Amino acid sequence: MIRKTLVKTLIIPAGGTQSEVFPAAPFTSFILVMPNSFTGTQLRVEVGIQPSGPFFPLHDAAGTQVSIGVVPGRAYTLPATLSGVLFFRLVSNATETAERALTVVGKS
């Protein structure tokens, strides 16, 4: 079995809320590393079937929108439901005052 790993920096531009896109296939688990400075306190997950979109909010089986409470300078596991999507991006609940670099690690 061949294992794959991808480490990618997803930029949220200054004045923005949406990150760049992460190519989720063929990965089955994901780690998010937050930068030391971040304005938002929550990240929502949006998914798409093409890297250019459109993107849609990800909901769990109960119909609740998937979001992650975040603190700068910490690492988090991302939801296992992401293993079934092709592309995702992260959306801050606050406009970022400067460019932010979030690191995502995908592993298969």
C-alpha positions in Angstrom: 0.0 0.0 0.0 1.4 3.4 -1.0 0.9 6.1 1.5 0.7 9.7 0.4 1.2 13.0 2.3 0.6 16.5 1.2 1.5 19.6 3.2 0.0 22.7 1.7 -0.2 26.3 3.0 -3.7 27.8 2.4 -3.6 31.6 2.3 -6.5 33.8 3.5 -5.8 37.2 2.0 -5.8 40.4 4.1 -9.4 41.7 4.2 -10.7 38.2 3.3 -12.4 35.3 4.9 -11.9 32.4 2.5 -8.7 30.3 2.2 -7.2 28.8 -0.9 -8.3 25.3 -1.9 -6.9 22.0 -0.6 -7.1 19.0 -3.0 -8.6 16.4 -0.6 -8.6 13.3 -2.8 -7.0 10.7 -2.1 -6.4 11.7 1.5 -8.3 10.1 4.4 -7.1 12.3 7.3 -6.2 15.9 7.8 -4.4 18.1 10.3 -4.7 21.9 10.4 -2.0 24.1 11.9 -3.1 27.6 12.8 -0.8 30.6 12.4 0.3 32.5 15.5 -1.9 35.4 14.5 -5.5 34.9 13.5 -8.6 37.1 13.8 -11.4 34.6 13.7 -12.4 32.1 16.4 -14.3 29.7 14.1 -13.5 28.1 10.7 -16.3 26.7 8.5 -15.6 24.1 5.9 -16.8 24.4 2.3 -16.5 21.7 -0.2 -16.5 21.5 -4.0 -16.0 19.0 -6.9 -13.7 21.3 -8.8 -10.9 23.5 -7.6 -12.5 26.6 -9.1 -15.8 26.0 -7.3 -18.6 26.4 -6.7 -18.2 25.6 -3.0 -20.9 24.6 -0.6 -21.0 24.6 3.2 -20.3 21.1 4.6 -23.0 19.7 6.9 -22.9 16.6 9.1 -25.5 13.8 9.1 -27.7 15.8 11.6 -27.8 18.8 9.2 -25.4 20.9 11.3 -22.9 23.0 9.5 -19.4 21.8 10.1 -17.2 24.4 11.9 -14.1 24.2 14.1 -13.3 26.5 17.1 -9.8 27.7 16.6 -7.1 29.4 18.6 -3.9 30.8 17.0 -0.8 28.7 17.3 -2.5 25.4 17.7 -3.0 22.2 15.6 -6.4 20.5 15.0 -7.6 17.4 13.4 -10.2 18.1 10.7 -13.5 16.2 10.4 -13.3 12.6 9.1 -16.1 13.6 6.6 -13.5 15.4 4.6 -12.1 12.0 3.4 -15.0 11.8 1.0 -14.6 15.2 -0.8 -12.5 16.3 -3.7 -11.7 19.9 -2.7 -12.2 22.0 0.4 -11.5 25.4 1.7 -11.7 27.0 5.1 -13.7 30.1 5.9 -13.0 32.4 8.9 -15.9 33.8 10.9 -14.1 37.2 10.8 -12.4 39.3 8.2 -8.7 38.7 8.6 -6.8 42.0 9.1 -3.6 40.7 7.5 -2.7 37.8 5.2 -2.9 34.5 7.1 -1.2 31.2 6.2 -3.0 28.1 7.5 -1.1 24.8 7.0 -3.1 21.7 6.1 -1.5 18.2 6.1 -3.4 15.4 4.2 -2.5 11.8 4.7 -3.7 8.6 3.1 
